[in-house]
Amino acid sequence: MKFIFSTILLLILIFVLLYYFDSQTIEDKVVTNNPINQVSLQHSAQTEKYDEKDKKKENAEAIKPSSEIEQDVGIVEESSKEDKTDSEDDYISAYRDWQYFQNCYTDVEDFLKQKDPLDTLKERFANNPRESQSEPTAQQNTYYLHHVDICKGMIDNDEDNYYTNMERLENEFRSIAPKSEEEKQLEQALLMQKQLRQLMLDFTYTSRKKSNLSSEQLQEINQQINQVTQNLLAVYDGKDELSEQENLLLQQYSQKLDELNGIIAKSHVVDNEASDVINAQINQHLVAMEEFLKTVISPDAFLIIAGNLFRSEYFQKDSPVLAKVKQETRIWDSYYIDILNKITMPLIACSMNYPCDAESDYMLSYCLGLRDSMFNQACGLDLEDFYFNFYIGANQLNDVNTYFQYMVNTYGH
């Protein structure tokens, strides 16, 4: 009987222990799993919220009422500050800041003079028939203040002038080592541009007329000129009236001076052989730039290379690259190609994710006339909307399309 009773007690004890440990396991599972489920639900809700927000953003109209612009500009400014902090040492951001600051000369002058920037914008229209407007719009005033804030944000010392700030921004940019493929391509593009400019300077120098006389020959002729000049002045010395013989002597001296100066003038010739050598180097470098352009994924590098590659120079024959462009597009006028470059290259850069929205460098420039004439229609639009609704003339559309397609098909952008 004792044995049976002890057995029953043992079974009861085992059952209680099993129940206790099993309940603890269930509680642990609940505590562990609940946070995961909550986070998952929150993430799902946020995803739906962001998807809905993106759809609304995509369906928004391109032109916003002026009352909304000020609010949007404020959001952009805060976002820009955050981005700048996050990418403090970003090579491309530093490059774009340095380039944008070129638009800030007038603004820095206003800062130093403590002048209202809107007064400066208003003065732009005074006695300036180039602009189609007589005064800035409220929207332009808002965007101009945004531009002023961008310029102000790039200044470290309020007492520094424009050139000091430009030099500092360039030094900051050049102190950053490029890391990504796009950054390295931008560095390569800048190097190729620098090399091309040096070759152009060399070509200009060799194209100038220089004397083919030796330095000794030039020195001897100049000494003769000085001596004849002294003799000529001596004839005049202290005389109110010259004799017939003295007049004859003056005539001989004048003829001798003309003869000596003529020898020097005729000795100045262009070194065609040296010019041909430099021109061949330029064409070779342009071909190398064209090959590089086919591999470019950086929009900044693309703009630099294309901006130099397809530009005609008044003092130089068409390069093989530019001649090929004319042959393929059947657009022969160099000046018109320069116009198409200014329109088409930004469109291609936009397709490569270069900033082209309403607050981008391009659109602020068009809206405010920072680099060219002012277009109030550009304010609040992205580049593509502005180009095809206002900027590109109806007669240009076919040429722009032809040129754009050629560039895309040839260089793969």
Steps between C-alpha positions, in 0.01 A plus 500: 500500500784734586662418171183589305456825686865600440462421133190720474680791669798462266273508191323812632836673558622412149175632349534833689860544387415424137215750509724769651780468244255480210325822605838678534589396144173639364556832679852522359366444150238771545755751631742417218253501211285803580761770421577336163134496407457863606803620300383307199158661514646847548731452203210382288291802598786738429562336163136549403518858623813574297360327191189715522715812550714414195191450286366838604836657426511343153150622421567857620485779246829640367407861572426577865314800634736769626365455853637144507843587366631668812407195706661264248817707485525482878471121484766489232733713710465270801551195279809658345647565844443138601649370176803724539559367850459139391734536201744747648797359311314410181716574195210569262310721748814705563550538124141612445523751787816646349334529159176645638684770692595655165143635505552670836724797415225762524363343816836506678530868409155558651601316819806720540297817438206374710271564206156345457539233227148566370608856421778354288254279316272797440789708364573233240203623299593868512628616162536141384302445178632143476242376748143446382368594846491838668523363856545166675195294591419402859605146412836621374554698819439184702742293294758779507495499879550124482801555272638761741470253789694241296780751440500609863523139613828456311674790678711432809611855576261789438794730427644287218442626147379294206844395376615388844190283532544357150860406577400338830222296336737384227763402758240312704391313187853412396588381851245217473617171351251353248378156604205382288514434127299817427738709711805356325342573162439860604865530602608355163268736310645803676854381423417450131339843486813657653722322247281616211511861616879489519517360147268779382728760659800340332320509164411867546861580584640318197240669277634844583749657266855503636823634354722247326803719561750405765524703818836637381349615170207666677735671744712638215197633309360663814833669565494640146145625554605676820799662328297623202237638737766692693638640174151606394438684828837672476395662173209669680703602804450871577388595149186688405551452130685227307712546187442308179797273579365430850157414360667261257691345789177454698344325203797261478480421871124434476553265207769316695266457798227364273749258349622371836147465643394325180773237546367421848136494383572261212692271733179429702348180365284219636682178580259279304696185578475554876128589468431180306672294770291656779182469294566128450549462877170679564312270260664195656396618846142565384477145364619371838234713670235355267602144590486591869152650452368161384585352841377787717227441759558826688272783379751759624778338299267475200424873508869589521613272217205568269527874564855496365470226242225634274589869514637671194794738526509802271879481457515128427364263237232253605643208693437148364245452780301814413525427127347157565215657699418734211514216249274270702241760606512701174513815713785702354496838671750510789319784678170310488671186636621707795136597566390136479779402741366742762154343471578133447787436741298598811217270387742209470652585840149497650448149365819407689347622830656847500282740709243656267205572730352841580766577763798378295788711381364494145152619589607766748729632230219521244245630750729775633721567200816408690693416182276611217175678440225464759195280436226533759330200333785282625422561867339195660556270201753226441735524204309276262166674558658843452689400188215340313225738611683833481866497402537292185341658194270297276748519213778366725322188623602278208862612521510452878352152461747410222797625699379337823447162332844515339669567833307228682554239227869583459605539859250274672343746747 
